[in-house]
Amino acid sequence: MRKRSQAIIAAMLALGMAVGMCGCEGQLPTPKATTRQDAPNLSAKQEQKVRTRILKTLDQCNQNRDTDTLPTILEGPELDIRTSELNVAKATGNLDRKTTIPTDLAQAVISTDAGWPRSVFSITSTTKDQQSKRLLVFRQDSARQNYKLWGVARLFSGVKMPSFEISKTGSAQGTPTDTGLVMTPKAAVDAYADLLQNGANSRYASKFADDDLRSKLADLTAQVQKAMELNEGTQQQTFEPVNGAISVMRSADGGDLVVAQINSEWTRSAGAGRESQPASDAEKALFGNDKATSTMKTSYVNVIALYVPPANSGQKITAVGSERQPVKVEAL
């Protein structure tokens, strides 16, 4: 019975690692030009040069399982996620296909802000195997630093993205405290973390539209719970936004596209006298040869992309994409 329950959990967690991976890309509206006079920080050719440089180096890191070079091109949640993915690949011999980032571009959203950090939101095409488009967030932290890839989110199937100004015009960069919206970006991220943790019982549930991440995570949690109960085990998940880990770009309709990091911990405890074992190849790779106990905790980095609409628009906040990766597994 115990082996059966562990097999069920392993299968469910394997599905959980693919949360956000969809075969159909999100829908992009036609870019809009505006009469704003602010100049974008980069031209379309410069954005392409930045993106190509980073993705070429990243591809080399993938092939060589090289984590040492990653800090030269990555930062923020993407550095944590890609480091974990390559460490898993070193142990298993396989690099998850979700690590593929298409080189072709669907749209570049370039900031017009004069200060730093400066951001570029680049939306790619689909992958060759028809995985969804990626939303890439590039950041330049100061005038003396190169742009780095800060965050990656896979767009959900069929999601409709907000409109942005064309790259020649540029878009205004938002802030965590932007007003005139149904919530400030920071408040929306905090509320979404509460929603991930408490589901329908969250006091913010009515403020958000349904989305793929929450739906698949809820299904995964429910099925793992059934398997845990076979061994009289328990599980608990907590979600916490990372202070300052947020990037915001203003959309043409007055809303905000918000990309933020939410860390989470998933603790699973086996019944009395039993050991809690890693339940997926990624967990096994990250756990290594450590000694198992009755309780195991897996730490995740989650990148969440939210569209926060204007106030009085009658629209709900919508999650449009995400990325989720275990970064640490430990016995308690």
C-alpha positions as CSV (number, residue, x, y, z in Angstrom):
1,M,0.0,0.0,0.0
2,R,2.8,2.3,0.9
3,K,4.6,1.8,-2.5
4,R,1.3,2.4,-4.2
5,S,0.7,5.7,-2.5
6,Q,4.3,6.9,-3.2
7,A,3.8,6.0,-6.8
8,I,0.6,8.0,-6.9
9,I,2.3,11.0,-5.3
10,A,5.2,10.8,-7.7
11,A,2.9,10.8,-10.7
12,M,0.9,13.7,-9.3
13,L,4.0,15.7,-8.5
14,A,5.4,15.0,-12.0
15,L,2.3,16.6,-13.4
16,G,2.7,19.4,-10.9
17,M,6.1,20.3,-12.2
18,A,4.4,21.0,-15.6
19,V,1.9,23.4,-14.2
20,G,1.7,26.2,-16.7
21,M,2.9,24.2,-19.6
22,C,0.3,24.4,-22.4
23,G,0.2,23.5,-26.0
24,C,-1.5,26.6,-27.2
25,E,-0.1,30.1,-26.8
26,G,-1.9,33.1,-25.4
27,Q,-3.5,35.5,-27.8
28,L,-1.8,38.8,-28.5
29,P,-3.8,41.8,-29.6
30,T,-2.5,44.1,-32.3
31,P,0.0,46.6,-30.9
32,K,-1.3,50.2,-30.6
33,A,0.6,53.4,-31.4
34,T,0.1,56.4,-29.2
35,T,0.9,60.1,-29.3
36,R,3.1,60.0,-26.2
37,Q,6.5,61.7,-26.7
38,D,8.7,59.7,-24.4
39,A,11.4,57.8,-26.3
40,P,11.9,54.1,-25.6
41,N,15.1,53.1,-23.9
42,L,16.0,50.6,-26.6
43,S,15.2,50.2,-30.3
44,A,13.8,47.0,-31.7
45,K,17.2,46.1,-33.0
46,Q,18.8,46.7,-29.6
47,E,16.2,44.6,-27.9
48,Q,16.9,41.8,-30.3
49,K,20.7,42.1,-29.7
50,V,20.1,42.0,-25.9
51,R,17.8,39.0,-26.1
52,T,20.0,37.1,-28.6
53,R,23.1,37.6,-26.5
54,I,21.4,36.3,-23.4
55,L,19.6,33.4,-24.9
56,K,22.7,32.3,-26.8
57,T,24.7,32.2,-23.6
58,L,21.8,30.5,-21.8
59,D,21.7,27.8,-24.5
60,Q,25.4,27.1,-24.0
61,C,24.9,26.9,-20.2
62,N,22.1,24.4,-20.8
63,Q,24.2,22.2,-23.1
64,N,27.2,22.3,-20.7
65,R,25.1,22.1,-17.5
66,D,27.0,25.2,-16.5
67,T,25.6,27.0,-13.5
68,D,28.7,29.2,-12.9
69,T,28.1,31.4,-15.9
70,L,24.4,32.0,-15.1
71,P,24.8,35.0,-12.9
72,T,26.4,36.9,-15.8
73,I,23.1,36.8,-17.8
74,L,20.4,36.0,-15.2
75,E,19.2,37.5,-11.9
76,G,16.1,37.4,-9.7
77,P,13.8,34.4,-9.8
78,E,15.1,33.2,-13.1
79,L,18.6,32.7,-11.7
80,D,17.1,30.5,-8.9
81,I,14.9,28.6,-11.3
82,R,17.5,27.9,-14.0
83,T,20.2,27.0,-11.4
84,S,17.8,24.4,-10.0
85,E,16.8,23.1,-13.5
86,L,20.5,22.6,-14.5
87,N,21.3,20.9,-11.1
88,V,18.4,18.5,-11.8
89,A,19.7,17.9,-15.3
90,K,23.2,17.1,-13.9
91,A,21.8,14.5,-11.7
92,T,19.2,13.0,-14.1
93,G,20.9,13.4,-17.4
94,N,17.8,15.1,-18.8
95,L,17.0,18.8,-19.2
96,D,13.3,19.5,-18.9
97,R,11.8,20.7,-22.2
98,K,10.1,23.6,-20.5
99,T,13.6,25.2,-20.2
100,T,13.5,25.9,-24.0
101,I,13.0,29.6,-24.8
102,P,12.1,30.4,-28.4
103,T,14.3,32.8,-30.2
104,D,11.6,34.3,-32.3
105,L,9.6,37.3,-31.0
106,A,5.9,38.1,-31.1
107,Q,6.1,41.5,-29.4
108,A,8.6,43.6,-27.5
109,V,7.3,46.0,-24.8
110,I,10.1,48.5,-24.1
111,S,10.1,51.0,-21.2
112,T,10.3,54.7,-21.7
113,D,11.4,55.4,-18.1
114,A,14.6,57.4,-17.7
115,G,15.6,55.9,-14.4
116,W,16.7,52.5,-13.2
117,P,16.0,49.6,-13.0
118,R,14.7,49.6,-16.6
119,S,12.6,46.7,-17.9
120,V,11.8,45.1,-21.3
121,F,8.9,42.7,-21.5
122,S,9.5,40.4,-24.5
123,I,6.8,37.9,-25.7
124,T,8.2,35.1,-27.7
125,S,6.7,32.8,-30.3
126,T,5.7,29.2,-29.5
127,T,8.4,26.5,-29.3
128,K,9.1,24.0,-32.1
129,D,7.1,21.4,-30.1
130,Q,4.2,23.8,-29.7
131,Q,4.8,24.8,-26.1
132,S,3.3,28.1,-25.2
133,K,4.7,31.6,-25.7
134,R,7.1,32.9,-23.0
135,L,6.9,36.3,-21.3
136,L,10.5,37.3,-20.7
137,V,11.4,40.1,-18.3
138,F,14.8,41.7,-18.9
139,R,16.2,44.2,-16.4
140,Q,19.0,46.7,-16.4
141,D,19.7,47.7,-12.8
142,S,22.0,50.6,-13.5
143,A,23.6,52.5,-16.4
144,R,26.9,50.6,-16.0
145,Q,25.3,47.2,-16.1
146,N,24.1,45.0,-18.9
147,Y,20.5,43.8,-19.2
148,K,19.9,40.4,-17.6
149,L,17.0,38.0,-17.8
150,W,15.1,38.5,-14.6
151,G,11.9,36.4,-15.1
152,V,10.2,33.9,-17.4
153,A,6.6,33.0,-17.4
154,R,4.9,30.5,-19.8
155,L,1.6,32.0,-21.0
156,F,-1.5,30.0,-20.3
157,S,-3.5,28.4,-23.1
158,G,-5.9,30.8,-24.8
159,V,-5.2,33.7,-22.5
160,K,-5.8,37.2,-23.9
161,M,-3.0,39.6,-23.3
162,P,-3.5,43.3,-22.8
163,S,-2.5,45.7,-25.6
164,F,0.8,47.6,-25.5
165,E,2.3,50.5,-27.5
166,I,4.5,49.5,-30.4
167,S,8.2,49.3,-29.7
168,K,8.9,52.5,-31.6
169,T,6.7,54.4,-29.2
170,G,7.5,52.5,-26.0
171,S,5.5,51.9,-22.9
172,A,5.4,53.5,-19.4
173,Q,7.0,51.4,-16.7
174,G,4.7,50.9,-13.7
175,T,5.4,50.7,-10.0
176,P,4.2,48.4,-7.2
177,T,2.1,51.2,-5.9
178,D,0.3,52.3,-9.1
179,T,-3.1,53.7,-8.5
180,G,-6.2,53.9,-10.7
181,L,-6.4,50.1,-10.8
182,V,-8.7,47.5,-9.1
183,M,-5.7,46.9,-6.8
184,T,-2.2,48.2,-6.7
185,P,0.3,45.7,-8.3
186,K,1.8,44.9,-4.9
187,A,-1.7,44.3,-3.3
188,A,-2.6,42.1,-6.3
189,V,0.4,39.9,-5.8
190,D,-0.2,39.6,-2.1
191,A,-3.8,38.7,-2.7
192,Y,-2.9,36.1,-5.3
193,A,-0.5,34.5,-2.9
194,D,-3.3,34.3,-0.4
195,L,-5.5,32.8,-3.1
196,L,-2.9,30.1,-3.9
197,Q,-2.7,29.2,-0.3
198,N,-6.4,29.3,0.7
199,G,-8.2,28.7,-2.6
200,A,-12.0,29.4,-2.5
201,N,-11.7,30.3,1.2
202,S,-9.5,33.3,0.4
203,R,-11.2,36.6,1.0
204,Y,-9.8,37.7,-2.4
205,A,-11.4,34.9,-4.4
206,S,-14.0,37.1,-6.0
207,K,-11.4,39.6,-7.2
208,F,-9.7,37.1,-9.6
209,A,-10.7,35.3,-12.7
210,D,-10.1,31.5,-12.9
211,D,-6.7,30.5,-14.3
212,D,-4.7,27.4,-15.2
213,L,-2.2,27.5,-12.4
214,R,-4.7,27.6,-9.6
215,S,-6.9,25.0,-11.3
216,K,-4.1,22.5,-11.9
217,L,-2.5,23.2,-8.5
218,A,-5.8,22.6,-6.7
219,D,-6.3,19.3,-8.6
220,L,-2.7,18.2,-7.8
221,T,-3.1,19.0,-4.1
222,A,-6.4,17.1,-3.9
223,Q,-5.0,14.0,-5.5
224,V,-1.8,14.0,-3.5
225,Q,-4.0,14.3,-0.4
226,K,-5.8,11.2,-1.3
227,A,-2.5,9.3,-1.7
228,M,-1.2,10.7,1.6
229,E,-4.3,9.6,3.5
230,L,-3.5,6.0,2.5
231,N,-0.5,6.2,4.9
232,E,-2.3,8.5,7.4
233,G,0.0,11.3,6.2
234,T,-0.6,15.1,5.9
235,Q,0.5,17.9,3.6
236,Q,0.6,21.7,3.8
237,Q,1.5,24.5,1.4
238,T,2.3,28.1,2.2
239,F,2.9,31.0,-0.3
240,E,4.8,34.2,0.4
241,P,5.5,37.1,-2.1
242,V,9.2,38.1,-2.2
243,N,9.6,41.7,-1.1
244,G,10.8,43.9,-4.1
245,A,10.7,41.0,-6.6
246,I,8.1,42.7,-8.9
247,S,8.2,44.2,-12.4
248,V,5.4,46.3,-13.8
249,M,4.5,47.6,-17.3
250,R,1.6,49.9,-18.1
251,S,-0.8,48.6,-20.8
252,A,-2.5,50.8,-23.4
253,D,-5.8,50.5,-21.7
254,G,-4.5,51.9,-18.4
255,G,-4.0,48.6,-16.7
256,D,-0.8,46.9,-15.5
257,L,1.0,43.7,-16.5
258,V,2.7,42.6,-13.3
259,V,5.4,39.9,-13.0
260,A,6.3,38.9,-9.5
261,Q,8.1,36.2,-7.5
262,I,6.1,34.2,-4.9
263,N,8.0,31.6,-3.0
264,S,6.2,28.5,-1.6
265,E,6.9,25.6,0.7
266,W,5.2,22.2,0.4
267,T,5.6,20.1,3.5
268,R,4.5,16.4,3.4
269,S,4.6,14.2,6.5
270,A,4.2,10.4,6.4
271,G,2.3,8.4,9.0
272,A,3.9,7.2,12.2
273,G,6.9,5.0,11.7
274,R,7.2,5.8,8.0
275,E,9.7,7.8,6.0
276,S,8.7,10.6,3.6
277,Q,10.6,10.1,0.4
278,P,11.3,12.4,-2.6
279,A,8.3,12.0,-5.0
280,S,9.7,13.0,-8.4
281,D,12.9,12.9,-10.3
282,A,13.5,16.6,-9.7
283,E,13.0,16.1,-5.9
284,K,15.3,13.1,-5.9
285,A,18.0,15.1,-7.7
286,L,17.7,18.1,-5.3
287,F,17.6,15.9,-2.2
288,G,20.7,13.9,-3.2
289,N,22.0,11.4,-0.6
290,D,20.5,13.1,2.4
291,K,18.8,10.9,5.0
292,A,15.0,10.8,4.8
293,T,12.8,11.3,7.9
294,S,9.1,11.3,8.4
295,T,8.7,14.8,7.0
296,M,10.0,16.3,3.8
297,K,9.8,20.0,2.7
298,T,10.1,21.2,-0.9
299,S,10.8,24.9,-1.5
300,Y,9.5,26.4,-4.8
301,V,10.1,29.5,-6.7
302,N,7.0,30.7,-8.5
303,V,6.9,33.4,-11.2
304,I,3.4,34.8,-11.6
305,A,2.2,37.2,-14.4
306,L,-0.9,39.1,-13.6
307,Y,-3.0,41.5,-15.6
308,V,-4.5,44.1,-13.2
309,P,-7.2,46.1,-15.0
310,P,-8.2,49.7,-14.5
311,A,-10.5,50.7,-11.7
312,N,-14.2,50.7,-12.6
313,S,-13.5,48.6,-15.6
314,G,-15.7,45.8,-14.3
315,Q,-12.9,43.3,-15.0
316,K,-11.3,40.9,-12.6
317,I,-7.5,40.4,-12.1
318,T,-6.3,37.6,-14.3
319,A,-3.2,35.4,-14.1
320,V,-1.9,35.1,-17.7
321,G,1.2,33.0,-17.1
322,S,3.5,31.4,-14.6
323,E,6.6,29.3,-14.0
324,R,7.1,26.9,-11.0
325,Q,10.2,25.1,-10.0
326,P,11.4,23.2,-6.9
327,V,14.7,24.7,-5.7
328,K,15.3,22.8,-2.4
329,V,14.3,19.5,-0.9
330,E,15.1,18.8,2.7
331,A,14.1,16.3,5.5
332,L,12.9,17.9,8.7
